[in-house]
Amino acid sequence: MALTIAGSDSGGGAGVQADLKTFAALGVHGTSAITCVTAQNPRGVRAIQACRPAIVRAQLEALFEALPPRAAKTGMLFNAGIIREVAAWWGSGWRPPLIVDPVMVASSGARLLQPAAVRAIQDDLLPQATLVTPNLDEAAILTGRRLESVEDLRWVAREIHGRWGCAALVKGGHLRGLREAVDIFYDGRDEWLLAAPRVNGISTHGTGCTYSAAIAGYLARGLALRAAVGKAKDHVSRTIAGSYRAAGHDVLNPFWHD
């Protein structure tokens, strides 16, 4: 059982829809707590309607009562009220591992996190996290340092762990000048560079959602964190390589197979 706490993508390419497809592809029953409804398609986000924090809390209460997850992930949380509600739930008793994907900006450039909510992620949510999975822009916002090299990824991963105590997976897929998509994982003890061939000629969104959902899915299947991250890296790379076309748009395919 795995849980996603995230926004709904009406285009089906990212958000809760991508997370649930990923869970299903890994053979894990997926549940969801919806934080926002978006009007979007592969070209962009047209509108966002945030749920009230109370209904997010009610969804969590209902799920943990009858369908308790073995791992969970967050995606688009949008505002400080929702973030604090999720953080309070995780701080109120035993909870499963929480993967925080600090979604801030859509691939199209639309803001998916209110600027005032960054502090809530830093102060309230990250101390509850098992792992945080920022991309280059998100890591820069969280730490105040621009990332331009693999050494920067290493520094930021250690900085995140030092500040908030959680493991970090800093994603360098958009670093320039590299032939591979490189990420750095650091858990306070071990540092691990993950690399996969860069897939060119495919333009998709939802890779970050899929990556973090795969980590949660593998944790729900009983893998340790480092093993789950490694399996998820392979899964998201194959998901991109196996993308298909829908109405002329590239769509990730989490149901790839050899």
Secondary structure as a PSIPRED ss2 file (coil, helix, strand):
# PSIPRED VFORMAT (PSIPRED V4.0)

   1 M C   1.000  0.000  0.000
   2 A E   0.000  0.000  1.000
   3 L E   0.000  0.000  1.000
   4 T E   0.000  0.000  1.000
   5 I E   0.000  0.000  1.000
   6 A E   0.000  0.000  1.000
   7 G E   0.000  0.000  1.000
   8 S E   0.000  0.000  1.000
   9 D E   0.000  0.000  1.000
  10 S C   1.000  0.000  0.000
  11 G C   1.000  0.000  0.000
  12 G C   1.000  0.000  0.000
  13 G C   1.000  0.000  0.000
  14 A C   1.000  0.000  0.000
  15 G H   0.000  1.000  0.000
  16 V H   0.000  1.000  0.000
  17 Q H   0.000  1.000  0.000
  18 A H   0.000  1.000  0.000
  19 D H   0.000  1.000  0.000
  20 L H   0.000  1.000  0.000
  21 K H   0.000  1.000  0.000
  22 T H   0.000  1.000  0.000
  23 F H   0.000  1.000  0.000
  24 A H   0.000  1.000  0.000
  25 A H   0.000  1.000  0.000
  26 L C   1.000  0.000  0.000
  27 G C   1.000  0.000  0.000
  28 V C   1.000  0.000  0.000
  29 H C   1.000  0.000  0.000
  30 G E   0.000  0.000  1.000
  31 T E   0.000  0.000  1.000
  32 S E   0.000  0.000  1.000
  33 A E   0.000  0.000  1.000
  34 I E   0.000  0.000  1.000
  35 T E   0.000  0.000  1.000
  36 C E   0.000  0.000  1.000
  37 V E   0.000  0.000  1.000
  38 T E   0.000  0.000  1.000
  39 A E   0.000  0.000  1.000
  40 Q E   0.000  0.000  1.000
  41 N E   0.000  0.000  1.000
  42 P C   1.000  0.000  0.000
  43 R C   1.000  0.000  0.000
  44 G E   0.000  0.000  1.000
  45 V E   0.000  0.000  1.000
  46 R E   0.000  0.000  1.000
  47 A E   0.000  0.000  1.000
  48 I E   0.000  0.000  1.000
  49 Q E   0.000  0.000  1.000
  50 A E   0.000  0.000  1.000
  51 C C   1.000  0.000  0.000
  52 R C   1.000  0.000  0.000
  53 P H   0.000  1.000  0.000
  54 A H   0.000  1.000  0.000
  55 I H   0.000  1.000  0.000
  56 V H   0.000  1.000  0.000
  57 R H   0.000  1.000  0.000
  58 A H   0.000  1.000  0.000
  59 Q H   0.000  1.000  0.000
  60 L H   0.000  1.000  0.000
  61 E H   0.000  1.000  0.000
  62 A H   0.000  1.000  0.000
  63 L H   0.000  1.000  0.000
  64 F H   0.000  1.000  0.000
  65 E H   0.000  1.000  0.000
  66 A H   0.000  1.000  0.000
  67 L C   1.000  0.000  0.000
  68 P C   1.000  0.000  0.000
  69 P C   1.000  0.000  0.000
  70 R C   1.000  0.000  0.000
  71 A E   0.000  0.000  1.000
  72 A E   0.000  0.000  1.000
  73 K E   0.000  0.000  1.000
  74 T E   0.000  0.000  1.000
  75 G C   1.000  0.000  0.000
  76 M C   1.000  0.000  0.000
  77 L C   1.000  0.000  0.000
  78 F E   0.000  0.000  1.000
  79 N C   1.000  0.000  0.000
  80 A H   0.000  1.000  0.000
  81 G H   0.000  1.000  0.000
  82 I H   0.000  1.000  0.000
  83 I H   0.000  1.000  0.000
  84 R H   0.000  1.000  0.000
  85 E H   0.000  1.000  0.000
  86 V H   0.000  1.000  0.000
  87 A H   0.000  1.000  0.000
  88 A H   0.000  1.000  0.000
  89 W H   0.000  1.000  0.000
  90 W H   0.000  1.000  0.000
  91 G C   1.000  0.000  0.000
  92 S C   1.000  0.000  0.000
  93 G C   1.000  0.000  0.000
  94 W C   1.000  0.000  0.000
  95 R C   1.000  0.000  0.000
  96 P C   1.000  0.000  0.000
  97 P C   1.000  0.000  0.000
  98 L E   0.000  0.000  1.000
  99 I E   0.000  0.000  1.000
 100 V E   0.000  0.000  1.000
 101 D C   1.000  0.000  0.000
 102 P C   1.000  0.000  0.000
 103 V C   1.000  0.000  0.000
 104 M C   1.000  0.000  0.000
 105 V E   0.000  0.000  1.000
 106 A C   1.000  0.000  0.000
 107 S C   1.000  0.000  0.000
 108 S C   1.000  0.000  0.000
 109 G C   1.000  0.000  0.000
 110 A C   1.000  0.000  0.000
 111 R E   0.000  0.000  1.000
 112 L C   1.000  0.000  0.000
 113 L E   0.000  0.000  1.000
 114 Q C   1.000  0.000  0.000
 115 P H   0.000  1.000  0.000
 116 A H   0.000  1.000  0.000
 117 A H   0.000  1.000  0.000
 118 V H   0.000  1.000  0.000
 119 R H   0.000  1.000  0.000
 120 A H   0.000  1.000  0.000
 121 I H   0.000  1.000  0.000
 122 Q H   0.000  1.000  0.000
 123 D H   0.000  1.000  0.000
 124 D H   0.000  1.000  0.000
 125 L H   0.000  1.000  0.000
 126 L H   0.000  1.000  0.000
 127 P H   0.000  1.000  0.000
 128 Q H   0.000  1.000  0.000
 129 A C   1.000  0.000  0.000
 130 T C   1.000  0.000  0.000
 131 L E   0.000  0.000  1.000
 132 V E   0.000  0.000  1.000
 133 T C   1.000  0.000  0.000
 134 P C   1.000  0.000  0.000
 135 N C   1.000  0.000  0.000
 136 L H   0.000  1.000  0.000
 137 D H   0.000  1.000  0.000
 138 E H   0.000  1.000  0.000
 139 A H   0.000  1.000  0.000
 140 A H   0.000  1.000  0.000
 141 I H   0.000  1.000  0.000
 142 L H   0.000  1.000  0.000
 143 T H   0.000  1.000  0.000
 144 G C   1.000  0.000  0.000
 145 R C   1.000  0.000  0.000
 146 R C   1.000  0.000  0.000
 147 L C   1.000  0.000  0.000
 148 E C   1.000  0.000  0.000
 149 S C   1.000  0.000  0.000
 150 V H   0.000  1.000  0.000
 151 E H   0.000  1.000  0.000
 152 D H   0.000  1.000  0.000
 153 L H   0.000  1.000  0.000
 154 R H   0.000  1.000  0.000
 155 W H   0.000  1.000  0.000
 156 V H   0.000  1.000  0.000
 157 A H   0.000  1.000  0.000
 158 R H   0.000  1.000  0.000
 159 E H   0.000  1.000  0.000
 160 I H   0.000  1.000  0.000
 161 H H   0.000  1.000  0.000
 162 G H   0.000  1.000  0.000
 163 R H   0.000  1.000  0.000
 164 W H   0.000  1.000  0.000
 165 G C   1.000  0.000  0.000
 166 C C   1.000  0.000  0.000
 167 A E   0.000  0.000  1.000
 168 A E   0.000  0.000  1.000
 169 L E   0.000  0.000  1.000
 170 V E   0.000  0.000  1.000
 171 K E   0.000  0.000  1.000
 172 G E   0.000  0.000  1.000
 173 G C   1.000  0.000  0.000
 174 H C   1.000  0.000  0.000
 175 L C   1.000  0.000  0.000
 176 R C   1.000  0.000  0.000
 177 G C   1.000  0.000  0.000
 178 L C   1.000  0.000  0.000
 179 R C   1.000  0.000  0.000
 180 E E   0.000  0.000  1.000
 181 A E   0.000  0.000  1.000
 182 V E   0.000  0.000  1.000
 183 D E   0.000  0.000  1.000
 184 I E   0.000  0.000  1.000
 185 F E   0.000  0.000  1.000
 186 Y E   0.000  0.000  1.000
 187 D C   1.000  0.000  0.000
 188 G C   1.000  0.000  0.000
 189 R C   1.000  0.000  0.000
 190 D C   1.000  0.000  0.000
 191 E E   0.000  0.000  1.000
 192 W E   0.000  0.000  1.000
 193 L E   0.000  0.000  1.000
 194 L E   0.000  0.000  1.000
 195 A E   0.000  0.000  1.000
 196 A E   0.000  0.000  1.000
 197 P E   0.000  0.000  1.000
 198 R C   1.000  0.000  0.000
 199 V C   1.000  0.000  0.000
 200 N C   1.000  0.000  0.000
 201 G C   1.000  0.000  0.000
 202 I C   1.000  0.000  0.000
 203 S C   1.000  0.000  0.000
 204 T C   1.000  0.000  0.000
 205 H C   1.000  0.000  0.000
 206 G C   1.000  0.000  0.000
 207 T H   0.000  1.000  0.000
 208 G H   0.000  1.000  0.000
 209 C H   0.000  1.000  0.000
 210 T H   0.000  1.000  0.000
 211 Y H   0.000  1.000  0.000
 212 S H   0.000  1.000  0.000
 213 A H   0.000  1.000  0.000
 214 A H   0.000  1.000  0.000
 215 I H   0.000  1.000  0.000
 216 A H   0.000  1.000  0.000
 217 G H   0.000  1.000  0.000
 218 Y H   0.000  1.000  0.000
 219 L H   0.000  1.000  0.000
 220 A H   0.000  1.000  0.000
 221 R C   1.000  0.000  0.000
 222 G C   1.000  0.000  0.000
 223 L C   1.000  0.000  0.000
 224 A C   1.000  0.000  0.000
 225 L H   0.000  1.000  0.000
 226 R H   0.000  1.000  0.000
 227 A H   0.000  1.000  0.000
 228 A H   0.000  1.000  0.000
 229 V H   0.000  1.000  0.000
 230 G H   0.000  1.000  0.000
 231 K H   0.000  1.000  0.000
 232 A H   0.000  1.000  0.000
 233 K H   0.000  1.000  0.000
 234 D H   0.000  1.000  0.000
 235 H H   0.000  1.000  0.000
 236 V H   0.000  1.000  0.000
 237 S H   0.000  1.000  0.000
 238 R H   0.000  1.000  0.000
 239 T H   0.000  1.000  0.000
 240 I H   0.000  1.000  0.000
 241 A H   0.000  1.000  0.000
 242 G C   1.000  0.000  0.000
 243 S C   1.000  0.000  0.000
 244 Y E   0.000  0.000  1.000
 245 R E   0.000  0.000  1.000
 246 A E   0.000  0.000  1.000
 247 A C   1.000  0.000  0.000
 248 G C   1.000  0.000  0.000
 249 H E   0.000  0.000  1.000
 250 D E   0.000  0.000  1.000
 251 V E   0.000  0.000  1.000
 252 L C   1.000  0.000  0.000
 253 N C   1.000  0.000  0.000
 254 P C   1.000  0.000  0.000
 255 F C   1.000  0.000  0.000
 256 W C   1.000  0.000  0.000
 257 H C   1.000  0.000  0.000
 258 D C   1.000  0.000  0.000
